Amino acid sequence: MKPMETASPRRPSSRRARRSSGRELLDFVLVLMPMLATLTVLVDTAWAIYAESTLQRAVRIGVRTGVTLTATSPLITTYGDLTTAVKNVVQSNSFGLLNGTSGYAKIKVNYYLPPPPSSTSAATDVSTQAQGDASGNIMKVSVQNFSLVPLMPRIYANNVAVDNNPLIISVNSADMIEPSRNPPPIGTAP
């Protein structure tokens, strides 16, 4: 039996091939630029969402830990007081975004005395009082004015300067301090 013969495809003339390669290059450039712009916007937006959600998670863990601590808790024996322990919990759960003393300084812990149930007045800030961390008070943990530098500069138009301004992020979480027979010392707040 004879093998089947296949027809060979026609080769384009060299002039046609040269014109085609020029079009392919032009198509590549016209698609590449918008694709890169879209990719940079996507990456920078994802970075901002990641940073904000990480900080929000860190303050939630900090407030949840803080409202349950007693004077005999290992965190209190390590750090000495409630405010310092909570700030260190937040810093250790921030995945490196709040490293160092500048990151630590952005973490604030405030204590509030809630108004009576029938009252419409605002909560009273008792952060500077020795009994500010009494059970029933509200602990608010926040990260204020965290400056997130964009991964890539933002270019809006040819005639507008490149925007490298940081995004300022502030997050907070609050909860009521649980009753304890042995409350920890409050420390220096905020």
C-alpha positions as CSV (number, residue, x, y, z in Angstrom):
1,M,0.0,0.0,0.0
2,K,1.1,3.4,-0.8
3,P,1.2,6.1,1.8
4,M,-1.2,9.0,1.3
5,E,0.3,12.1,0.0
6,T,-0.7,15.4,1.5
7,A,-0.7,18.6,-0.3
8,S,1.9,21.0,1.0
9,P,0.5,24.4,2.0
10,R,1.3,27.3,-0.2
11,R,4.0,29.5,1.0
12,P,3.2,33.2,1.0
13,S,5.4,35.3,-1.1
14,S,8.2,37.0,0.7
15,R,6.7,40.4,0.1
16,R,3.4,39.3,1.7
17,A,5.3,37.8,4.7
18,R,7.1,41.1,5.3
19,R,3.9,43.1,5.3
20,S,2.3,40.6,7.6
21,S,5.1,40.8,10.2
22,G,4.8,44.5,10.3
23,R,1.1,44.2,11.1
24,E,1.8,41.7,13.8
25,L,4.3,44.0,15.5
26,L,1.8,46.9,15.4
27,D,-1.0,44.7,16.8
28,F,1.4,43.5,19.5
29,V,2.3,47.1,20.6
30,L,-1.3,48.3,20.4
31,V,-2.5,45.5,22.6
32,L,0.5,45.5,25.0
33,M,0.2,49.1,26.2
34,P,-3.4,48.9,27.4
35,M,-2.8,45.5,28.8
36,L,0.1,46.7,30.9
37,A,-1.9,49.7,32.1
38,T,-4.7,47.4,33.1
39,L,-2.3,45.1,34.9
40,T,-0.6,47.9,36.9
41,V,-4.0,49.2,38.0
42,L,-5.1,45.7,39.0
43,V,-1.9,45.0,41.0
44,D,-2.0,48.4,42.7
45,T,-5.6,48.0,43.7
46,A,-5.0,44.5,45.0
47,W,-2.1,45.8,47.0
48,A,-4.3,48.4,48.6
49,I,-7.1,46.0,49.4
50,Y,-4.6,43.5,50.9
51,A,-3.0,46.2,53.1
52,E,-6.3,47.5,54.4
53,S,-7.8,44.0,55.1
54,T,-4.5,42.9,56.8
55,L,-4.6,46.0,59.1
56,Q,-8.4,45.5,59.8
57,R,-7.7,41.8,60.7
58,A,-4.8,42.9,63.0
59,V,-6.9,45.4,65.0
60,R,-9.8,42.9,65.3
61,I,-7.4,40.3,66.7
62,G,-6.0,43.0,69.0
63,V,-9.3,44.1,70.4
64,R,-10.6,40.5,70.8
65,T,-7.4,39.6,72.7
66,G,-7.5,42.8,74.8
67,V,-11.1,42.4,76.1
68,T,-10.4,38.9,77.4
69,L,-7.0,39.4,79.2
70,T,-6.6,39.2,82.9
71,A,-3.6,40.3,85.1
72,T,-2.3,36.7,85.1
73,S,-2.3,36.3,81.3
74,P,1.1,35.5,79.7
75,L,0.8,38.6,77.5
76,I,0.3,40.9,80.6
77,T,3.3,39.2,82.4
78,T,5.4,39.7,79.3
79,Y,4.5,43.3,78.4
80,G,3.4,44.6,81.9
81,D,0.0,46.3,81.0
82,L,-3.0,45.9,78.8
83,T,-2.4,48.7,76.3
84,T,1.2,47.6,75.5
85,A,0.1,44.0,75.2
86,V,-2.7,44.9,72.7
87,K,-0.4,47.1,70.7
88,N,2.1,44.3,70.4
89,V,-0.6,41.8,69.4
90,V,-1.7,44.2,66.6
91,Q,1.9,44.7,65.4
92,S,2.7,41.0,65.3
93,N,-0.5,40.3,63.3
94,S,0.1,43.0,60.7
95,F,2.3,40.9,58.5
96,G,5.1,43.4,58.6
97,L,3.1,46.5,57.6
98,L,3.5,48.0,61.1
99,N,7.1,47.1,61.8
100,G,9.4,49.2,63.9
101,T,8.7,52.1,66.2
102,S,7.0,54.2,63.5
103,G,4.5,51.4,62.8
104,Y,4.0,50.9,66.6
105,A,3.2,54.6,67.0
106,K,0.3,54.3,64.5
107,I,-1.5,51.8,66.8
108,K,-3.9,53.5,69.3
109,V,-5.9,51.9,72.1
110,N,-8.7,53.9,73.6
111,Y,-11.1,53.1,76.4
112,Y,-14.7,54.5,76.6
113,L,-17.4,54.4,79.3
114,P,-20.6,53.7,77.5
115,P,-23.6,55.9,78.2
116,P,-26.5,54.5,80.2
117,P,-29.0,52.4,78.1
118,S,-31.7,55.0,78.0
119,S,-29.3,57.9,77.2
120,T,-28.6,59.4,73.8
121,S,-25.3,60.9,74.9
122,A,-21.9,59.9,73.5
123,A,-19.5,57.5,75.2
124,T,-17.0,59.2,77.5
125,D,-13.3,58.7,76.8
126,V,-11.6,57.2,79.9
127,S,-8.3,56.3,78.4
128,T,-6.3,58.3,80.9
129,Q,-8.0,57.0,83.9
130,A,-6.6,54.0,85.9
131,Q,-9.9,52.2,85.8
132,G,-10.5,52.9,82.1
133,D,-10.2,49.1,81.4
134,A,-12.9,48.2,83.8
135,S,-15.4,45.5,82.7
136,G,-18.3,46.9,80.7
137,N,-16.1,49.7,79.2
138,I,-15.5,49.7,75.5
139,M,-12.0,49.1,74.1
140,K,-11.3,50.6,70.7
141,V,-8.1,49.6,68.8
142,S,-7.2,51.5,65.7
143,V,-4.4,52.0,63.2
144,Q,-4.4,55.7,62.2
145,N,-2.9,57.3,59.2
146,F,-1.0,54.3,57.7
147,S,0.7,55.6,54.6
148,L,0.6,53.0,51.7
149,V,2.9,54.0,48.9
150,P,1.7,52.7,45.5
151,L,3.7,49.9,43.9
152,M,3.7,51.8,40.6
153,P,3.3,55.4,39.8
154,R,-0.1,56.5,38.5
155,I,-0.1,58.2,35.1
156,Y,-3.3,59.8,34.2
157,A,-2.4,61.8,31.0
158,N,0.6,63.1,29.1
159,N,0.2,66.6,30.4
160,V,-0.4,65.7,34.1
161,A,2.5,65.0,36.5
162,V,3.0,61.4,37.7
163,D,1.1,60.7,40.9
164,N,3.1,59.0,43.6
165,N,1.0,60.2,46.5
166,P,0.4,57.5,49.2
167,L,-3.0,56.1,50.1
168,I,-3.8,57.0,53.8
169,I,-5.5,54.0,55.5
170,S,-7.2,54.2,59.0
171,V,-9.0,51.1,60.4
172,N,-10.5,50.4,63.8
173,S,-12.4,47.8,65.8
174,A,-14.1,48.0,69.2
175,D,-15.7,45.6,71.7
176,M,-16.9,45.6,75.3
177,I,-14.4,44.5,77.9
178,E,-15.4,41.3,79.6
179,P,-15.9,41.0,83.3
180,S,-12.8,39.8,85.2
181,R,-12.0,39.3,88.9
182,N,-8.4,40.2,88.2
183,P,-8.3,43.1,85.6
184,P,-4.8,44.0,84.2
185,P,-3.3,47.4,84.7
186,I,-4.3,49.7,81.8
187,G,-0.9,51.2,81.0
188,T,-0.5,54.4,79.0
189,A,-3.2,54.9,76.4
190,P,-3.9,55.7,73.6
